[in-house]
Amino acid sequence: MRWKSLALAAGFAAVAALPRPAAAVDLALVLLNDVSKSMDDGEYALVKDGYRAAFSDPEVIAALLGNTGGIAVTYVEFSGRDEIQRVLDWQVLSDAASAHAFGEAVAAAPRSSAGNTSLAGGLAAAARMLQDSDFGAARQVIDIASDHPHDGGRCEPIRDAAVAAGITINALPIIDDRQIGTIDGRLGYSEARWGSESIMEFYLRTVVGGPGGFAVEARSYAVFGEALKRKLLLEFIAEPPADADGDIFTLAADG
């Protein structure tokens, strides 16, 4: 439809006008978002609305302004191993206008894929983006949002290598309580718990890492935006203490 084309054009024009990254930024942040087939179109719309709201929120903008060198941020979507897409390239956010434009551009961008979930592949790609960038002494953070409940042990060595390279990984696990199967045709189970381990336990054990690393739990897609806001506030404001070593801060956005 014509109005959708106009909205997309406006979003990309806005992000194109943002200032390009400089090496002196305070924080380099990869926003890594799972868009695999477990997320339906309605849930994807809630995620996009959450990015728009979070990057226009007065508290988030106030936290952003506390970074005198600005924040370099890129938005990446992933699903399958060959479906990892940098949707928005590195941009420097330094004021309310640039933050608002970034959020609008994320919201306007079309979905890049909807395949299976390669959590480890997305994490490895995000780490490479940070290692290939040129941000001097900036804090380097991966912010991963996903409802995927397990990965067969593939994320842990990638997480460990990223942490060894000076990267902090924070997680926003999305809890999906929809029933996906039964045991003996009687006892139901959902993606909120895979075997004996909950989604939050999985992310804390195998994904979160680095100085000041933490997780914010979204109890449904409806509260994704609030969880993202809380996460950005911690990432924008918190400067990990010198002796921090993978501390975990767990919050829950219950609506």
Secondary structure, DSSP 8 states (H G I E B T S, - for coil): -HHHHHHHHHHHHHHHTS----TT-SEEEEEEEE--TTS-HHHHHHHHHHHHHHTT-HHHHHHHHT-TT-EEEEEEEE-STT-EEEEEEEEEE-SHHHHHHHHHHHHHS---------HHHHHHHHHHHHHHS--TT-EEEEEEEE-----TT-HHHHHHHHHHTTEEEEEEEB----EEEEETTTEEEETTEETTEEHHHHHHHHT-BSTT--EEEESSGGGHHHHHHHHHHHHHH----TT--S---EEEE--
